[in-house]
Amino acid sequence: MLNPRLDLLTDYPFRRLTELLGGPATPQSLVMSIGEPQHPAPALLAAVLAEQAAGWGKYPPADGTADFRGAVADWLERRFRLPAGRVDRDRGVLPVAGTREALYMSAQVACGDPRRNVVLLPNPFYQVYAGAALMAGAEPVFVPGAGGPWSQPDFAALPAELLDRTALAYLCSPANPQGAVASPALLKRTVEAARRHGFILAVDECYSEIWDANEPTGALSACAVLGDGFANVMVFHSLSKRSSVPGLRSGFVAGDPTVLAAFARLRSYGGAATPLPVLAAAAALWRDEAHVDENRSLYRAKIDMAEAILGGRFGFRRPEGGFFLWLEVGDGEQAALRLWREAGIRVLPGAYLARTVDGVNPGQGFIRVALVHDLATTERALARLAQVL
């Protein structure tokens, strides 16, 4: 007998897209539907992996190495202006096999008390959040942006009786798909609400290093201002976008040591430990900012190009962070279908990244376009997109 909760997982966006378009992508397709970075991997990656090749013959420790945890803690303190030593090198950082695994498993850490059966999600949102909530037996509550379809949700403004039933809240900043960044004030309000009402705040910051004009702040910065350590807060980071190495499957979770201890206990039964050569390479990448600056410049150049081609149309806005365009096209499914049939371009309908609440799907009129290809390919695709639509 299969788990009946699996019947709730019926609308994964890329399966829906394949059904809409009548089949998978072909070698001739231009895939702009998935956020898979195509920039070259940093040169240091191959060198470190080769140097550490002996590590492939050993089982890695689930909590990583002291070198990896130290590199991550140093980076967090440097990047988010935290006091030296604020991140606990032994209890405050854990490596994960990409953040999707960790974001999914965090619901199993947080949920289980029938009196707290609510998981808060942004709307639109990264689909793993919903799957995690449903498979943990929780009730997902979809919260639209406080300022419209380009904005972040304000969980602290929700009714107290709902927050008292909340076990976990997912927040993504910069947001996928809109690129909206949570302000320091919003982050502080949300952390305060998590502590006041006793839920875990899981902040997905995987796009934090791809930003346009201003460096995004983070949830740990808000914690540093508020005091009381990192209580109730987990942050998730990955090298996939920051360093253009999605195949490395390397990220980390950091924050509240009590929550991380429970997370580590769960992962000891079913999590994937990161191989020693990957840990060494990841530590080297977290210590290097030169390749990140170059990566960010490439994305900024593509956003500049998009503004030149699309500016003034399709509700174009420069994303504050990340590499997605969130374009208003009237009907996202029809636009995606037309782009596929007439131009061989695959984009994702915005409705597939959101849920209908009170008769409204905040992604219905949008498409998400991933600017992951080289400049020449991106220019050609955007010009064709504008022509077709």
Stockholm file with secondary structure:
# STOCKHOLM 1.0

chainA/1-389         MLNPRLDLLTDYPFRRLTELLGGPATPQSLVMSIGEPQHPAPALLAAVLAEQAAGWGKYPPADGTADFRGAVADWLERRFRLPAGRVDRDRGVLPVAGTREALYMSAQVACGDPRRNVVLLPNPFYQVYAGAALMAGAEPVFVPGAGGPWSQPDFAALPAELLDRTALAYLCSPANPQGAVASPALLKRTVEAARRHGFILAVDECYSEIWDANEPTGALSACAVLGDGFANVMVFHSLSKRSSVPGLRSGFVAGDPTVLAAFARLRSYGGAATPLPVLAAAAALWRDEAHVDENRSLYRAKIDMAEAILGGRFGFRRPEGGFFLWLEVGDGEQAALRLWREAGIRVLPGAYLARTVDGVNPGQGFIRVALVHDLATTERALARLAQVL
#=GR chainA/1-389 SS CCCGGGGGCCCCHHHHHHHHHTSCCCTTCEECSSCCCCSCCCHHHHHHHHHTGGGGGSCCCTTCCHHHHHHHHHHHHHHTTCCTTCSCTTTSEEEESSHHHHHHHHHHHHCCCTTCCEEEEEESCCHHHHHHHHHTTCEEEEEECTTSTTSCCCGGGSCHHHHTTEEEEEEESSCTTTCCCCCHHHHHHHHHHHHHHTCEEEEECTTTTCBSSSCCCCHHHHHHHHCSTTTTEEEEEEHHHHSSCGGGCCEEEEECHHHHHHHHHHHHHHCCCCCHHHHHHHHHHHHCCHHHHHHHHHHHHHHHHHHHHHTTSTTCCCCSBSSEEEEECSCHHHHHHHHHHHHCEECEEGGGGSCCBTTBCTTTTEEEEECCSCHHHHHHHHHHHHHHC
#=GC SS_cons         CCCGGGGGCCCCHHHHHHHHHTSCCCTTCEECSSCCCCSCCCHHHHHHHHHTGGGGGSCCCTTCCHHHHHHHHHHHHHHTTCCTTCSCTTTSEEEESSHHHHHHHHHHHHCCCTTCCEEEEEESCCHHHHHHHHHTTCEEEEEECTTSTTSCCCGGGSCHHHHTTEEEEEEESSCTTTCCCCCHHHHHHHHHHHHHHTCEEEEECTTTTCBSSSCCCCHHHHHHHHCSTTTTEEEEEEHHHHSSCGGGCCEEEEECHHHHHHHHHHHHHHCCCCCHHHHHHHHHHHHCCHHHHHHHHHHHHHHHHHHHHHTTSTTCCCCSBSSEEEEECSCHHHHHHHHHHHHCEECEEGGGGSCCBTTBCTTTTEEEEECCSCHHHHHHHHHHHHHHC
//
